[in-house]
Structure formats: structure tokens, C-alpha cells
Amino acid sequence: MINTLLVGSGAAIGAMLRFTLNNYFEPQTKHLPRSTFFINLTGSLLLGIFFGLHLTDSVYLFLGTGIMGGYTTFSTYNFELFVLWKNDRSMFYRYFFGTYGLGILCSFLGLVIGNSL
């Protein structure tokens, strides 16, 4: 029961962070979706840091599974890819490969940072 509360409360915080950042960036449909791109890359970095810190299970459930689960935006990302596929194939490929390529790099960098702290 406590694990469910940790994940659920973390997810609520992560969703509020994502909502705030989405409102900060200007909405775009035909260009690079900057807010989702930023959120997914910073989420990858932070998740790597959290993993590298070797947190306790409870703390990782709250920060990693909860907050980062609510913060990152896989479903939004896929919808934006669909829109870009229809409107701008060149941007589709840049967004797709940029998000996955840089996301993996950010996760690795976060792991290195977390292990060094």
C-alpha cells in the first residue's frame, strides 16, 4: 500500500511539472515540439542520476517510477510524431532520432553523474 502511495503521489508531482513546462513553451504542431523534447531529455537525465545514486527502493519508487513516470511524455511524443509524419517528414526524422539518440546519451550521462555523487 505504501509503495502505491509513493508512486501515485510522485506521479501527481511529475504530471504537474510536465503541465507547467508544456504551458511555458509555445505550443507547436508543425515544428519541433520543444516542450516534449525537453521534458523527455531531462527526464532521461534525471532517471539516470536517480539510478546511479543507488537510492533505496522507496525513494526510487517515488522519484523514478512516480515523478519521472508522470513527468515524461511517451504518449504525447508518439502523437506529435504522428502529426509530424503528416506535416513535415524531415522534422519527423530529426525529432525521432534526436529524442532517442539524445535520450540514451542523457540517461548514460545521468548514470555517470549519479555514480559519481
MODELLER restraints for C-alpha pairs under 7 A, 6 or more apart:
rsr = mdl.restraints
at = mdl.atoms
rsr.add(forms.Gaussian(group=physical.xy_distance, feature=features.Distance(at['CA:3:A'], at['CA:58:A']), mean=6.90, stdev=0.5))
rsr.add(forms.Gaussian(group=physical.xy_distance, feature=features.Distance(at['CA:6:A'], at['CA:61:A']), mean=6.38, stdev=0.5))
rsr.add(forms.Gaussian(group=physical.xy_distance, feature=features.Distance(at['CA:6:A'], at['CA:62:A']), mean=4.85, stdev=0.5))
rsr.add(forms.Gaussian(group=physical.xy_distance, feature=features.Distance(at['CA:6:A'], at['CA:66:A']), mean=6.89, stdev=0.5))
rsr.add(forms.Gaussian(group=physical.xy_distance, feature=features.Distance(at['CA:7:A'], at['CA:61:A']), mean=5.71, stdev=0.5))
rsr.add(forms.Gaussian(group=physical.xy_distance, feature=features.Distance(at['CA:7:A'], at['CA:62:A']), mean=5.06, stdev=0.5))
rsr.add(forms.Gaussian(group=physical.xy_distance, feature=features.Distance(at['CA:7:A'], at['CA:65:A']), mean=6.13, stdev=0.5))
rsr.add(forms.Gaussian(group=physical.xy_distance, feature=features.Distance(at['CA:7:A'], at['CA:66:A']), mean=4.08, stdev=0.5))
rsr.add(forms.Gaussian(group=physical.xy_distance, feature=features.Distance(at['CA:8:A'], at['CA:66:A']), mean=6.13, stdev=0.5))
rsr.add(forms.Gaussian(group=physical.xy_distance, feature=features.Distance(at['CA:9:A'], at['CA:66:A']), mean=6.92, stdev=0.5))
rsr.add(forms.Gaussian(group=physical.xy_distance, feature=features.Distance(at['CA:10:A'], at['CA:62:A']), mean=5.10, stdev=0.5))
rsr.add(forms.Gaussian(group=physical.xy_distance, feature=features.Distance(at['CA:10:A'], at['CA:63:A']), mean=6.35, stdev=0.5))
rsr.add(forms.Gaussian(group=physical.xy_distance, feature=features.Distance(at['CA:10:A'], at['CA:66:A']), mean=4.04, stdev=0.5))
rsr.add(forms.Gaussian(group=physical.xy_distance, feature=features.Distance(at['CA:10:A'], at['CA:67:A']), mean=4.21, stdev=0.5))
rsr.add(forms.Gaussian(group=physical.xy_distance, feature=features.Distance(at['CA:11:A'], at['CA:66:A']), mean=4.20, stdev=0.5))
rsr.add(forms.Gaussian(group=physical.xy_distance, feature=features.Distance(at['CA:11:A'], at['CA:67:A']), mean=4.59, stdev=0.5))
rsr.add(forms.Gaussian(group=physical.xy_distance, feature=features.Distance(at['CA:11:A'], at['CA:69:A']), mean=6.01, stdev=0.5))
rsr.add(forms.Gaussian(group=physical.xy_distance, feature=features.Distance(at['CA:11:A'], at['CA:70:A']), mean=4.19, stdev=0.5))
rsr.add(forms.Gaussian(group=physical.xy_distance, feature=features.Distance(at['CA:12:A'], at['CA:70:A']), mean=6.45, stdev=0.5))
rsr.add(forms.Gaussian(group=physical.xy_distance, feature=features.Distance(at['CA:13:A'], at['CA:67:A']), mean=5.90, stdev=0.5))
rsr.add(forms.Gaussian(group=physical.xy_distance, feature=features.Distance(at['CA:14:A'], at['CA:67:A']), mean=4.20, stdev=0.5))
rsr.add(forms.Gaussian(group=physical.xy_distance, feature=features.Distance(at['CA:14:A'], at['CA:68:A']), mean=5.99, stdev=0.5))
rsr.add(forms.Gaussian(group=physical.xy_distance, feature=features.Distance(at['CA:14:A'], at['CA:69:A']), mean=6.98, stdev=0.5))
rsr.add(forms.Gaussian(group=physical.xy_distance, feature=features.Distance(at['CA:14:A'], at['CA:70:A']), mean=4.32, stdev=0.5))
rsr.add(forms.Gaussian(group=physical.xy_distance, feature=features.Distance(at['CA:14:A'], at['CA:71:A']), mean=4.05, stdev=0.5))
rsr.add(forms.Gaussian(group=physical.xy_distance, feature=features.Distance(at['CA:15:A'], at['CA:70:A']), mean=4.58, stdev=0.5))
rsr.add(forms.Gaussian(group=physical.xy_distance, feature=features.Distance(at['CA:15:A'], at['CA:71:A']), mean=5.10, stdev=0.5))
rsr.add(forms.Gaussian(group=physical.xy_distance, feature=features.Distance(at['CA:17:A'], at['CA:71:A']), mean=6.39, stdev=0.5))
rsr.add(forms.Gaussian(group=physical.xy_distance, feature=features.Distance(at['CA:18:A'], at['CA:71:A']), mean=5.14, stdev=0.5))
rsr.add(forms.Gaussian(group=physical.xy_distance, feature=features.Distance(at['CA:21:A'], at['CA:35:A']), mean=6.51, stdev=0.5))
rsr.add(forms.Gaussian(group=physical.xy_distance, feature=features.Distance(at['CA:22:A'], at['CA:35:A']), mean=5.42, stdev=0.5))
rsr.add(forms.Gaussian(group=physical.xy_distance, feature=features.Distance(at['CA:25:A'], at['CA:34:A']), mean=6.92, stdev=0.5))
rsr.add(forms.Gaussian(group=physical.xy_distance, feature=features.Distance(at['CA:25:A'], at['CA:35:A']), mean=5.72, stdev=0.5))
rsr.add(forms.Gaussian(group=physical.xy_distance, feature=features.Distance(at['CA:29:A'], at['CA:83:A']), mean=6.93, stdev=0.5))
rsr.add(forms.Gaussian(group=physical.xy_distance, feature=features.Distance(at['CA:30:A'], at['CA:84:A']), mean=6.22, stdev=0.5))
rsr.add(forms.Gaussian(group=physical.xy_distance, feature=features.Distance(at['CA:30:A'], at['CA:87:A']), mean=6.18, stdev=0.5))
rsr.add(forms.Gaussian(group=physical.xy_distance, feature=features.Distance(at['CA:30:A'], at['CA:88:A']), mean=6.77, stdev=0.5))
rsr.add(forms.Gaussian(group=physical.xy_distance, feature=features.Distance(at['CA:31:A'], at['CA:91:A']), mean=6.86, stdev=0.5))
rsr.add(forms.Gaussian(group=physical.xy_distance, feature=features.Distance(at['CA:32:A'], at['CA:91:A']), mean=6.68, stdev=0.5))
rsr.add(forms.Gaussian(group=physical.xy_distance, feature=features.Distance(at['CA:32:A'], at['CA:95:A']), mean=6.63, stdev=0.5))
rsr.add(forms.Gaussian(group=physical.xy_distance, feature=features.Distance(at['CA:36:A'], at['CA:73:A']), mean=6.56, stdev=0.5))
rsr.add(forms.Gaussian(group=physical.xy_distance, feature=features.Distance(at['CA:36:A'], at['CA:77:A']), mean=6.46, stdev=0.5))
rsr.add(forms.Gaussian(group=physical.xy_distance, feature=features.Distance(at['CA:37:A'], at['CA:99:A']), mean=6.43, stdev=0.5))
rsr.add(forms.Gaussian(group=physical.xy_distance, feature=features.Distance(at['CA:39:A'], at['CA:72:A']), mean=5.98, stdev=0.5))
rsr.add(forms.Gaussian(group=physical.xy_distance, feature=features.Distance(at['CA:40:A'], at['CA:72:A']), mean=5.24, stdev=0.5))
rsr.add(forms.Gaussian(group=physical.xy_distance, feature=features.Distance(at['CA:40:A'], at['CA:73:A']), mean=6.53, stdev=0.5))
rsr.add(forms.Gaussian(group=physical.xy_distance, feature=features.Distance(at['CA:41:A'], at['CA:102:A']), mean=6.89, stdev=0.5))
rsr.add(forms.Gaussian(group=physical.xy_distance, feature=features.Distance(at['CA:41:A'], at['CA:103:A']), mean=5.13, stdev=0.5))
rsr.add(forms.Gaussian(group=physical.xy_distance, feature=features.Distance(at['CA:41:A'], at['CA:106:A']), mean=6.40, stdev=0.5))
rsr.add(forms.Gaussian(group=physical.xy_distance, feature=features.Distance(at['CA:43:A'], at['CA:68:A']), mean=6.07, stdev=0.5))
rsr.add(forms.Gaussian(group=physical.xy_distance, feature=features.Distance(at['CA:43:A'], at['CA:71:A']), mean=6.99, stdev=0.5))
rsr.add(forms.Gaussian(group=physical.xy_distance, feature=features.Distance(at['CA:43:A'], at['CA:72:A']), mean=5.92, stdev=0.5))
rsr.add(forms.Gaussian(group=physical.xy_distance, feature=features.Distance(at['CA:44:A'], at['CA:103:A']), mean=5.68, stdev=0.5))
rsr.add(forms.Gaussian(group=physical.xy_distance, feature=features.Distance(at['CA:44:A'], at['CA:106:A']), mean=5.69, stdev=0.5))
rsr.add(forms.Gaussian(group=physical.xy_distance, feature=features.Distance(at['CA:44:A'], at['CA:107:A']), mean=4.80, stdev=0.5))
rsr.add(forms.Gaussian(group=physical.xy_distance, feature=features.Distance(at['CA:45:A'], at['CA:106:A']), mean=4.56, stdev=0.5))
rsr.add(forms.Gaussian(group=physical.xy_distance, feature=features.Distance(at['CA:45:A'], at['CA:107:A']), mean=4.68, stdev=0.5))
rsr.add(forms.Gaussian(group=physical.xy_distance, feature=features.Distance(at['CA:45:A'], at['CA:109:A']), mean=6.65, stdev=0.5))
rsr.add(forms.Gaussian(group=physical.xy_distance, feature=features.Distance(at['CA:45:A'], at['CA:110:A']), mean=4.61, stdev=0.5))
rsr.add(forms.Gaussian(group=physical.xy_distance, feature=features.Distance(at['CA:46:A'], at['CA:110:A']), mean=6.09, stdev=0.5))
rsr.add(forms.Gaussian(group=physical.xy_distance, feature=features.Distance(at['CA:47:A'], at['CA:64:A']), mean=5.90, stdev=0.5))
rsr.add(forms.Gaussian(group=physical.xy_distance, feature=features.Distance(at['CA:47:A'], at['CA:68:A']), mean=6.90, stdev=0.5))
rsr.add(forms.Gaussian(group=physical.xy_distance, feature=features.Distance(at['CA:47:A'], at['CA:107:A']), mean=6.69, stdev=0.5))
rsr.add(forms.Gaussian(group=physical.xy_distance, feature=features.Distance(at['CA:48:A'], at['CA:107:A']), mean=4.55, stdev=0.5))
rsr.add(forms.Gaussian(group=physical.xy_distance, feature=features.Distance(at['CA:48:A'], at['CA:108:A']), mean=6.32, stdev=0.5))
rsr.add(forms.Gaussian(group=physical.xy_distance, feature=features.Distance(at['CA:48:A'], at['CA:110:A']), mean=4.14, stdev=0.5))
rsr.add(forms.Gaussian(group=physical.xy_distance, feature=features.Distance(at['CA:48:A'], at['CA:111:A']), mean=4.26, stdev=0.5))
rsr.add(forms.Gaussian(group=physical.xy_distance, feature=features.Distance(at['CA:48:A'], at['CA:114:A']), mean=6.96, stdev=0.5))
rsr.add(forms.Gaussian(group=physical.xy_distance, feature=features.Distance(at['CA:49:A'], at['CA:110:A']), mean=4.19, stdev=0.5))
rsr.add(forms.Gaussian(group=physical.xy_distance, feature=features.Distance(at['CA:49:A'], at['CA:111:A']), mean=4.90, stdev=0.5))
rsr.add(forms.Gaussian(group=physical.xy_distance, feature=features.Distance(at['CA:49:A'], at['CA:113:A']), mean=5.95, stdev=0.5))
rsr.add(forms.Gaussian(group=physical.xy_distance, feature=features.Distance(at['CA:49:A'], at['CA:114:A']), mean=4.12, stdev=0.5))
rsr.add(forms.Gaussian(group=physical.xy_distance, feature=features.Distance(at['CA:50:A'], at['CA:60:A']), mean=6.97, stdev=0.5))
rsr.add(forms.Gaussian(group=physical.xy_distance, feature=features.Distance(at['CA:50:A'], at['CA:64:A']), mean=6.68, stdev=0.5))
rsr.add(forms.Gaussian(group=physical.xy_distance, feature=features.Distance(at['CA:50:A'], at['CA:114:A']), mean=6.35, stdev=0.5))
rsr.add(forms.Gaussian(group=physical.xy_distance, feature=features.Distance(at['CA:51:A'], at['CA:111:A']), mean=6.42, stdev=0.5))
rsr.add(forms.Gaussian(group=physical.xy_distance, feature=features.Distance(at['CA:51:A'], at['CA:114:A']), mean=6.94, stdev=0.5))
rsr.add(forms.Gaussian(group=physical.xy_distance, feature=features.Distance(at['CA:52:A'], at['CA:111:A']), mean=4.59, stdev=0.5))
rsr.add(forms.Gaussian(group=physical.xy_distance, feature=features.Distance(at['CA:52:A'], at['CA:112:A']), mean=6.79, stdev=0.5))
rsr.add(forms.Gaussian(group=physical.xy_distance, feature=features.Distance(at['CA:52:A'], at['CA:114:A']), mean=4.04, stdev=0.5))
rsr.add(forms.Gaussian(group=physical.xy_distance, feature=features.Distance(at['CA:52:A'], at['CA:115:A']), mean=4.51, stdev=0.5))
rsr.add(forms.Gaussian(group=physical.xy_distance, feature=features.Distance(at['CA:53:A'], at['CA:114:A']), mean=4.60, stdev=0.5))
rsr.add(forms.Gaussian(group=physical.xy_distance, feature=features.Distance(at['CA:53:A'], at['CA:115:A']), mean=5.60, stdev=0.5))
rsr.add(forms.Gaussian(group=physical.xy_distance, feature=features.Distance(at['CA:53:A'], at['CA:117:A']), mean=6.87, stdev=0.5))
rsr.add(forms.Gaussian(group=physical.xy_distance, feature=features.Distance(at['CA:81:A'], at['CA:92:A']), mean=5.97, stdev=0.5))
rsr.add(forms.Gaussian(group=physical.xy_distance, feature=features.Distance(at['CA:84:A'], at['CA:91:A']), mean=6.55, stdev=0.5))
rsr.add(forms.Gaussian(group=physical.xy_distance, feature=features.Distance(at['CA:84:A'], at['CA:92:A']), mean=5.04, stdev=0.5))
rsr.add(forms.Gaussian(group=physical.xy_distance, feature=features.Distance(at['CA:85:A'], at['CA:92:A']), mean=5.56, stdev=0.5))
